[in-house]
Amino acid sequence: MRGATHARWVVGAMAVALAATACGGGDSGGGSADAGAVLSASWGDPQNPLEPANTNEVQGGKVLDMIFRGLKRYDPETGEAQDMLAERIETSDSQNFTITIKDGWTFSNGEKVTAQSFVDAWNYGAGLRNNQRNAYFFGYIEGYDKVHPEKGEQSADTLSGLKVVDDRTFTVKLTQKFSTFPDTLGYNAYAPLPRAFFDDHDAWVAKPIGNGPYLVDSYAKGSQMSLRRWDDYPGDDKAQNGGVDLKVYTDNNTAYTDLMAGNLDLVDDVPASQLKNVQSDLGDRYLNTPAGILQTLAFPFYDEAWNKPGMEKVRTGLSRAIDREQITETIFQKTRTPATDWTSPVLGEDGGYQAGLCGDACDFDPEEAKKLIREGGGLPGGRITLTYNADTGSHKDWVDAVCNSINNALDNERACTGNPVGTFADFRSQITQRKMSGPFRAGWQMDYPLIQNFLQPLYYTNASSNDGQWSDEQFDDLIDRANQESDTAKAIDLFRQAEEVVRDNMAAIPLWYQNGSAGWSERLSNVKLNPFSVPVYDEIKVS
C-alpha cells in the first residue's frame, strides 16, 4: 500500500503522463452556466447496495465518490492523496497512527461527523458477519483476526487497534509497519458512516445518507439513480450543478445514440463501434485521456483444471495466441495500448511501472502458442469459454476478437468462444460465487495511484479482488516486505519483484492499458475525467 512518499513519486509521473497525452477538452459547451440545472449521464446498476465497505466495482464507486468524503481525497487532476476530513495524521513508527479530523463536518441528515463515525464504519466493514467485500482493506489493523478470522466464527465485534480519544481524534494500531497507510485512506471503504446506517440499516440502504456534495434523491434499479446537490455541504468542492441523473444502460451503443439524439448529456464509455466517428460527431466535446486501467483475463484457480502443474504454460500459450496490436488498432482505434506488464504506464517508471516486463509471453506467436499449450497438457476439456458482461465496455467486440485470434492461432475454430452475461451486476455475482469455469474478463481500475494497488488486491492470498483465488507464498512475502519498507525506492523494488512472480506464473493475462473516454452534449462544459477515468461530476457546468 502506500505512504506520502510513495504517493509523491507516483503522482508526479502520472501528472506528466496525463498532461502529455490527453486529447479533447473539457471547456467546450453552451452559454452561461445554470447552477441549478441537472445533467444526465450513462451508468450501470452496481453489484451490491452502496455500503462503502461492500462496493469494489466501478458503477457503485461512481456514486460513493459523489455522496461521501473521507479522510483523504485523490486529486481529480493528479491523483495525489490530499487531506479531506483529516486535519492531521501523525505517526512516529509507521505502525501507530493518531488521526485528527476537521471540525464542522456533518452528514446530510445533520448528524455531526466524529471520530466515532469512522471507527464504527471501519468496525462494521471489517466484521465477518457483515460480509463486506472490502473487509480485507482493514486487515492490517490489530484485532482483524478476531473480527474476521480465516476460519470459524467472529469472536469480537470491534477491532482492538481502533480507539476513540475524543470527538475529533482516534488512534489506529497496525499489526506491522505500513508506511503508506495514510494515503490509502481516500479509498471509499474507509468512509465514515452516520448512526442512521446502524439504527435503520434497511432504510439507509434504500436511500443512502453520506457527507459528500450530492444527496441520493431516488433510485429505481434497472432505470435511474437521481442525485441532487447538497446545498449545505461543508466542503470546498461544492457541486457546480444542480444534480446528476444516472441512467442505466445495458448497451453503451444505445447510450451513445441517446447522446447524439439529445436525450443524454454525458457518456463516459464511448463504444468501440463509434470510435471511428466520435471525433467528427462531437469535435471538442470528446475526451480521450490516459487512465489507471488495465484489462486482463483472469482464471478460476479454484478449479483444479486450471491450477494443476503445467497450466502456467497453457496460460502463457493463450497469451501468445492473442494479437494485441491488431485488436487495439482495429477495434479500439488506438484508445488502448497493448499491455507489457500488470500495472499501468500512468505510474511512471519511478512509481513502479515496468515496460516490457511480460517479455515474449505477451508477444503474438501462433507457433509458440500451440507448443506451450501442448506442453502444458492442453486446454481443459479441449476448449475454453471467455466470460464477460455484455452491458458495458464494448466487451463483446473485443472478446470475439480475442477468441478469433486464439482460434486462428491454434488452427481450431472452436478453441475459444465468448460467454456473455447480461448485466455487470449478474456477472460480478457469478464471479464472487466462484462460478467461473474458464477465463473471464477482469478489468482493473486503480483505487489509488500506487503499484501496490495493481498487485495486492488482485493477487495476494484471499485479497478483496482476487477473484480467481490465485495464491503464492513468495508473492505474499514480497508484498508484506514492501508494505513495511519506509524507503520508497526499496519498497518499489520489492513490489516489482512481486510482479515478476505474477509474470512467471501468468496469474492473469495482461491485454491492454485503457484510456478513459467521454462524450457530452452542448449543454455541458468543464467536463473532465479523473485519473481513475471517472467523470468529475461536481465540476461539470450545465447551461
N, C-alpha and C positions, 0 to 999 in steps of 0.2 A: 504494500500500500504506500502511502506517501507522507512526506513531510514538507514543510515550507521550502526546504532547499530543493528537493526533487521537483516540486511544482514550478519553481522559478526556472530551472533548467529546461523543463519540458515546454512550458508555455511560451518561452522566448522563441524556440524553434517553431512552434505552432503558429505564432502570430506572423512570423515571416512567411511561412508556407501559405497561410490564408491570404495574406496581402498580395502575394506574388501571383497566385493562380486563380483567384476568384474572377468570374466574369458575370456580366449582367450588373444590375444595380438596384438599390433599394429606395431611391429618392423620386422615382417616377410616380405619377398619379395625377389626379384631377385637381380641383380647385382647393379652396381653403378647407382645413380640417374641421370636422364636427366632433367634438369631444364626447358627445353622447351617442354617436352612431355606432351600430353593431355590425360587425363583419361576419361572414360565413366562411367556413373552412372545411376541407375534407378531413375525414377521421375514420377510425375503425373501432368497434367495441373492444374495450380492454378485456383481458382474460379473467381477471378477478375484481371483486369490489375494490374501491380506491383507498384501501388501507395503505399507508406509506410503506410499511414493512412487508406488504404482500404484493407489491407491484414491481416486477422486474422486466417489463416489456415496454415498448416504445409508446403505444397508444395510451395506456394508463399513465405513463410517465409524463406525457404532454400535459395532462390535466393536473397532476400533482405539482408540476412546475408553476402552474398558474394559481393554485389555491393554497400553496404552502411556501413558507420561507423558514430555513433552518439556521444553524449556527454559522454556516458558510454559504456562499453562493458563487457559482462558477461564472466568471465574467463572460457576458454574451459575445464579446469581441475576441478575447484571447483564451478563454477557458481557465484563467488563473483563479485559484481558490481565494476568495476575499471574505473578510468578516461581514456577516449579515446581522444576525441576532447576537453573535458573540462580541462582547466588549473586549474580553481578554481570554486567551487560552495559554496557560502557563505550565511549564514543566522544567525540572532540573535534571531529570534522568530518562526522559522519553518513555517512561512506564507509568508514572503517576502524574495526572493532569488535574489542574484546577481551572474550571470553566466559569466565567462570569458573563451573564447575559445582560443585554442593554435594557434599560428601563423604558417604559412607555409602550410596550408591545402588547396587543390584545388579539384574541381570536375574533372572528367576525360576529360572534354572539355576545361580545362584550367581556368575556372572561379574560382575565389577565394571563399573559404567557409568563410562567415562572420556571425556576429550575425544576420544580416538581413535574411540570408539563413534559419536560424532556425525559426525566428519569422514569416516569410512568410509561411513556411511549416506548422507551427502549426496553424496559422490563417486559412489556406486552409483546414487542417484536421478537424478543429472544425466546419466549416461553414455548416449550414443545407443544403444550395443549392448544395453543393458539394457531398452530400450523401456518406460520407466516413464511412465505417464500424467501424473504431476505433475512431470516433469523441468523444465518451464517455471518452476516456483517457485524454481529455483536460477539463473535466467537472469541475475540482476544480479551474481552472484559472478564475479570475474575468472577468466578461463580457460574460461568456459562455451562460448565459440565454438570451442574446441579439443575439448572432450569431447562437445559436442552441436552440431556445425556444421549450418547450414541445408542445405548441400549437401555431398556427398562423405562420406568415411569419418572416423570418430573418430580424431583424431591424438594425443590424450593420454588417460591413464587417470584423472588426478586434476585437480581444479580448482586452478589456481595461486593463487587467492585464499584458500585454506584452509591454515592452518599449525598443527600441534600444537606447543604450547610446553612443556607438561608434562602429567601425568596429568589435571589438572583445568582446564587452560587451553588455549584455541585462539583464533586470530585469523581474522577474516573481512575480506577486502578486496573492495569492490564496484567496479564499473566506473563508477559515478556516485554522487552523493549520494542517499541513500534514507532520509529522516528517520524513516519509520515501520517500517523493517526489524525492529527488536526485537519489535514486537508481532505480527508475522506468525508468529513462531516457536512459537506454540501450535498451529499447523496440523499435522495428522498427518504431512504429507510430511517434516517436519523431525525426526521421532522418531529416537532412537538405535537402533542395531541391534547385537546380540551377534555374536561371532565365529562362533557356530553358524550364523548366516544365510549366511555366506560359505563355511564349511567343508563344510557338507552342506545345500545350498540346498533340494533336494527334500524332505528330512526336515523342514526348517523350515517350508516351505510347507504340508506335510501337517499340521503341528502347531506353529503359531507360538509363539515364545518372546519375551515382552516384559518390560516393567518396571512394568506397571500393577497395579491392585488385584485383577485377575482373571487366571486361567490358562485357556487353552483345554484342555479335557479331551478332547473328541471332536467330530468334525464329519462328518455324513453329508449330502452335497449333496442338496438337494431334500427333506430331512427335518428335521434339527435340528443346531444347534451348542450344545454344553454347555460353559458356563464355570463355574469354581469359584473361590471366594475364595482368594487367595494369602495365607496366614497370616503369612508373613514379609515382606510388603510394607512398605517403609520409610517410605512417605508418611503424611501426616496424614489423608488422605481414604480411610481403610480401608473396605472393603465392610462394610455393616451387615447383610448377609445371607450365606447360605452359597454362593450362586451363582445363575446365571440360565440357564435352558434356552430358547434362542431357537428357536422352532418356525416352520418355513417354511410360509407360506400363499400360495396363488396367487389367493385371493379373500378380501378383508378382511371380506366378509359372513359367510363361514364362521368367521373368527376371532371375530367378534362373537358369533355363535351359540354357539361353544365357551365364550366368556366367560360368557354367560348360563346355560349348562348346567353351569358349574363345572369345565370341562375346561381352562381357560386363566385365568391370573391378570391379564394386562395386555395391552391393545390400545392401541397408540399412534397409530392411524389409524382413527378411528371412521368407518364407511362412510356416505356421503351418505344412503343409504336409511334409515338408523337415526337420523338427526339429530332427526327429529320425536319419537322415542320415548326417546332416550338419557337425558334428564333424569328422566323417570318411571321408567325401567328402573333407573338407577344412583344417582340422587339426588346425594349429595355424594361419590360415587365416580366422578365425571366432571369432567374439567378441560378448559377451553377458554380458551386464552391466546394473545395476540399473539406472533408469531414472525417471524424474519427470513427469510421465504419468499415468493417471487414466482413465480406461474405465468405462463408466456409460450408463444407459438407461435414457433418458430424456423423458418428457411428454409434450404434447401440452396443456398448461394451458389456452390458448386462446380458446380452445374447451370446452364448458360448461360441456360436458360429463365427462371430466377429472378433472374438477375444482369445482364440487359441494360437499357439505358436505358429509363426509363419504368416499370420494375417497382416502384419505390418508391410510385407511385400505386396500383398493384394491391394492394400490401401494405397501404397505408393504407385502400384501399377495403374490403378484407377486415376490417380493424379496425373500420371504421364499420358493418359488417354484423352485428356481434356485440352482442347486447343483454346487457351485463354485469350490469346491475341485476336483470333478471328471473332470470338464471341463478343469481346468488349468493343471491337471496332464495328462489327456489322449490326449487332443488336442494340448496344448501348451508345453508339456514336461517340466513343471515347470519353463518355462520362464515367467510366470505370477504368481502372488500371490493373493489369494482371498482377496478382499478389506474388511477392517473393519472400514473404515472411508471415508471421502470425500476429503482427501488431498493426501499425499504421504509419505512413510517412509523415503525418502531421506531428508526430512526436519528435521528429528530427533525430539525427544520429546521437546527439548529446543526450537525448531523452530515452535512448534505448532502441530506436528503430535500426534494424539490421538488413539493409538492402541486399538481396541475393542470398539470404540465409538458407532458403529452401533448396537452392542449387539445382542440380539436374532433376530432382524429384518434382519440380514444378514446370519442367520443360516438356513440351509436347513431343512424344516419340512413340508412335504406334508399335514398332517392333519391340522396343524395350518394355512397353506396357504389357504386351502379350507374354513376354518372357517372365516378367516379375509375377504376374498373376498366376501363371502356370507353376512357377517355383513355389509360390505361397500356398498352393493347394486348390486354386481356382475360386471362382465366385461361389459363395454359399448357395446351394441349390441351382447353380449354373447361371443365375441371372440376379439382377438387383432391381428394386424399385426405389425411386428417389422421391421422398415425400416432401410436400411443400404446401403452404397456404395459398389459395387461388385468388384471394380477395384484394391483396395489395402488392405493390412492388414489382409488377410485371414478371412475376416469378415463373409463370407458365412458359413465357418466351425463352428465358434462359435455361430453364430445366429441360425443355425439349431440345435446345441446342446442345446442352451438356450430354444428354443421352444420345443424341445423334452422333456427337463426336466420339463417345465411348463405343457405340455400336460400329461405327466405321473403322475405328482403330483396332477393334477386336474381331473385325470381319464377322460380326454376329448381329443381325438386325433386331434380335430380341434380348440382347445382353442387358439393356437398361431401358426402363420405362418410367415415366413420371406418374406420381400418385398424388393427385390434388385433393386437398381438404378444403371444404367450402369457405370457412372463416378462420381468421387468425386465432380467435379465442378457442375454437374447437381443435385447431392444430396444436396450440400450446397445451391444451388439456391432454391430448393424446401423448405428447412428449413427456409431460410431468407424470403421467400414469405409466410411463415406460412401455408404451405400446408400439414403438418403432421396431421394425424387423429388418431394416436396411438403412442406408444413408438417408439423411434428412437435412433440409435447409437449416442453417444455424448462423444467420447474420448476427453480428455483434456491434452494437452502438456503445461506445465507451460511456461509462458513468462519470469518469473523471480522467483528465489527460495525463495518465502515467502508465508506463509499461506494465506495472503491476496489475492494472485493471484489465489488460488484454490477456493475462495469464492466470492469475489466481482464481478469479470467479469461474473460469471456464474449465480449468484442468486440475485444480487442487482436489484431492480426495474429498468427496461429499460436499464440494463447494456449491454455492447457491445456484449457479447457472451451468454446472457440469452436467448437462442434460444426458450425455451418453454414458456417464458413470465411469469415465476413464480414471485410472489410479496408478501412480508410480511413486515409489518411496524416494527415489533420487530427486525427482521434480519437487516433491513436497519439502524435502530437506533444503533445497536451494532457495525455495520461496521463503521458508522460515528464516533462513540466514540473511536473505536480502532485506526482509522486513525489519530485522533487528539492527541492520547496519546504518549508522548515522552519517557515514561518508558517502556522498552522492555517487561518486564515480565507482566506488566499490560495490554499492548496492546495485547499480545498473549493470555492472559486470556479472553479478550473481543472477540477476533476472535474465540476462542474456544466456547464461549457461542453462538456466531452466528452460528457456525457449528452445535451446538445442536438443534437450531431451524430448520435447514435443515433436521436433522435426525428426529425430531418429526413430521415433515410434509412429510417425504420421498419425498422431492422435486425432487430427482433423485435417481435411484437405483445404488449404487456402485457395480461394478462387480469385477474388479481385477486391481492390480498395474502391470504395464507393464515394462519389461526391454527393453532397446534398443539392437538391434542386427544388425550385419553387416557381410557380407562375401565378400571377394575380391580375385582378380586374383594374379598370381605370379608376375605381373608387378609392383604391388604396395607395398609400405612399409610405416611405420609410420601412419597407419590408426587408428583413434580414433573417438569416439562419445563423444560429449559434454554432460553435464547433462540434456540437452533437447532432447537427443537421435539423434541429427543431426550430420552427419559427419563433422569433422573439415577439410573442403576441402583444405584450404590454406596450411595445414601442410603435406598433403599427398605427398609422393615422388613417382615418376614413373621411372622405369628403362627400 
